[in-house]
Amino acid sequence: MVKVNVPKEITTYCPKCKKHQAHAVTLYKPGKRRPMAKGERAHERKKRGYGGQKYPLQREFAKTTKKQTLKLKCKVCSYTRHKDGVRLRKLVIA
């Protein structure tokens, strides 16, 4: 199994400070789905009624890994931004 170690703190560019600063690294985790959100309501509306399945049902999952997104928080100004997801099996923040 492939394991990628990521340090708890990295020095990278902060767009708010406009210079390189130390950033705390955590793994991004999506929040709870809100059933009353606009997109969620629109999705339900499209699915309702006659006319067959609106979206194709996913019968078989093609991917073996998920994209892990890193959350970077600036230690100076506390500005948080996401670093694009990397496709890997296991991510360890050490």
N, C-alpha and C positions, 0 to 999 in steps of 0.2 A: 504494500500500500504506500502510495506517495504522500508524504507529509511535508508541508511547507511551514517553516517557522518564521513568524513576523515579530519584530521587536515591539515592546509595549510603548516605546517612545521613538519617534523618528523626526528628523529635522527636514522640513519641506516648506515650500512657499505658502504663505498665508495671504490671500487676496485682500483681507481687511487691513492688516499691518503693512502690506505691500513689501514684505521682505521675508526671508527664510527664518522660521521660528521652530521651536520644539513643539511637536504635536503628540497628544496621547492617542493611541490606536485602540479601537474597539471594533467588534464585528457588528455590522448593521443588521437589525432585526425589524421586519415590518410590523407595524402596529395592528390593532384589532380592526377588522372590517366593519364599517359603519353602514348598516342597511338603509339609513336615510340619506346617505350621500348622493349627490346628483348623478354621478356615473353609475352607481349601484341601482338607483331607481330606473334609469334609462335602460340598463341591461335587463332588468326584470320586465319592463314594458315591452321590449323587443322580443323577449322569450314567450310572452303571454299570447293566448289565442290560438287560432287555427293557422295552418300553413306550414306544418312540418317544423323540423329542428332548425333554429336560426343559425346556430354555430355548429360546426362538426364536432361530434363527440370524440374525445381522445381515447381510442381503444387500447393503444399500447404506448408506453412511454419510451421515447427514442434516446433520451440522454441518460448517461450514467452518473453525471455530476451536476452540481448546481453552481451558479456563479456567486462567489463570495464577495460581498461589497464591504470595503473598509470605511469606518467612520473616523475621521480625523478631527480632533478638537485642539485648537491652539491653546497653548499653556499661558500665553500672555493676554489675549483678548477674549478667549473662550469661544471664538468663532468656529462653528462646526461645518464641515463639508464632507462629501462622500467621494471616495476614490473608486473609479470604475471597477466593476466586478471582474474577478479572475476565475476561470474555470479550473477547479482542482478538487481532489477528493477530500483532503483534510487540511484545515487551516489551524495552526496553533499559535496563539499570541503569547510569546514568552519573553 
